[in-house]
Amino acid sequence: MSEPLEDFFAVIPAGGVGSRLWPLSRAETPKFLHDLTGSGVSLLRNTWDRLLPLAGADRITVVTGQAHEQKVEEDLPDILESNVFIESSQRESAAAICLAAAILQRRHPGVIIGSFAADHHISRQRAFEFAVQQAVALARAGYISTIGIAPSEPSVG
């Protein structure tokens, strides 16, 4: 892919209290701030890198809590300060995504957004990019699209 999708913004909800991977993950250093894949960078940075060709650095946003703002900005030095949205209180991912959607819609009426978890590992970049391109095309036609990840094993988490 050569150019970012022109009307597309990526939203990364990056919050949580770090309870699922305790004791490695804690409130001050939740899962998305750890390198759990052995790549040398955090899961958040992996998500940023995966979205960069699709949105460009100026159209990737992160919604996080005040407690994580500084670490997010350190982990993503190329993120625009105006694209880091701070939740006043943690209310789960849906509220964070709605906050970002409201801000982006006000700034850029008619914007198309995609939400991408800060802590997922996706290894097939080309397939990922193709899926997002198809989802954006559907959004341009007025549809809501969901991209699913086939599970590799059963999980109650």
ChimeraX attribute file (.defattr): number of C-alpha atoms within 10 A of each C-alpha:
attribute: neighborCount
match mode: 1-to-1
recipient: residues
	/A:1	10
	/A:2	6
	/A:3	10
	/A:4	17
	/A:5	18
	/A:6	12
	/A:7	14
	/A:8	22
	/A:9	26
	/A:10	23
	/A:11	29
	/A:12	26
	/A:13	26
	/A:14	24
	/A:15	29
	/A:16	22
	/A:17	15
	/A:18	18
	/A:19	13
	/A:20	13
	/A:21	11
	/A:22	12
	/A:23	8
	/A:24	12
	/A:25	18
	/A:26	15
	/A:27	14
	/A:28	13
	/A:29	17
	/A:30	21
	/A:31	27
	/A:32	24
	/A:33	23
	/A:34	18
	/A:35	16
	/A:36	14
	/A:37	11
	/A:38	9
	/A:39	9
	/A:40	11
	/A:41	14
	/A:42	21
	/A:43	23
	/A:44	26
	/A:45	21
	/A:46	22
	/A:47	19
	/A:48	26
	/A:49	15
	/A:50	20
	/A:51	24
	/A:52	17
	/A:53	15
	/A:54	24
	/A:55	23
	/A:56	18
	/A:57	20
	/A:58	15
	/A:59	22
	/A:60	23
	/A:61	25
	/A:62	31
	/A:63	26
	/A:64	24
	/A:65	21
	/A:66	15
	/A:67	14
	/A:68	20
	/A:69	19
	/A:70	12
	/A:71	14
	/A:72	21
	/A:73	15
	/A:74	11
	/A:75	16
	/A:76	17
	/A:77	11
	/A:78	12
	/A:79	19
	/A:80	15
	/A:81	12
	/A:82	9
	/A:83	18
	/A:84	20
	/A:85	20
	/A:86	18
	/A:87	18
	/A:88	10
	/A:89	11
	/A:90	15
	/A:91	11
	/A:92	12
	/A:93	18
	/A:94	10
	/A:95	15
	/A:96	27
	/A:97	20
	/A:98	14
	/A:99	16
	/A:100	26
	/A:101	19
	/A:102	13
	/A:103	14
	/A:104	20
	/A:105	14
	/A:106	11
	/A:107	10
	/A:108	12
	/A:109	10
	/A:110	12
	/A:111	16
	/A:112	20
	/A:113	22
	/A:114	20
	/A:115	20
	/A:116	19
	/A:117	16
	/A:118	23
	/A:119	23
	/A:120	14
	/A:121	14
	/A:122	12
	/A:123	10
	/A:124	9
	/A:125	12
	/A:126	11
	/A:127	11
	/A:128	17
	/A:129	16
	/A:130	13
	/A:131	16
	/A:132	20
	/A:133	17
	/A:134	14
	/A:135	19
	/A:136	21
	/A:137	15
	/A:138	13
	/A:139	17
	/A:140	15
	/A:141	9
	/A:142	9
	/A:143	11
	/A:144	10
	/A:145	15
	/A:146	11
	/A:147	12
	/A:148	7
	/A:149	9
	/A:150	6
	/A:151	7
	/A:152	6
	/A:153	5
	/A:154	6
	/A:155	6
	/A:156	3
	/A:157	4
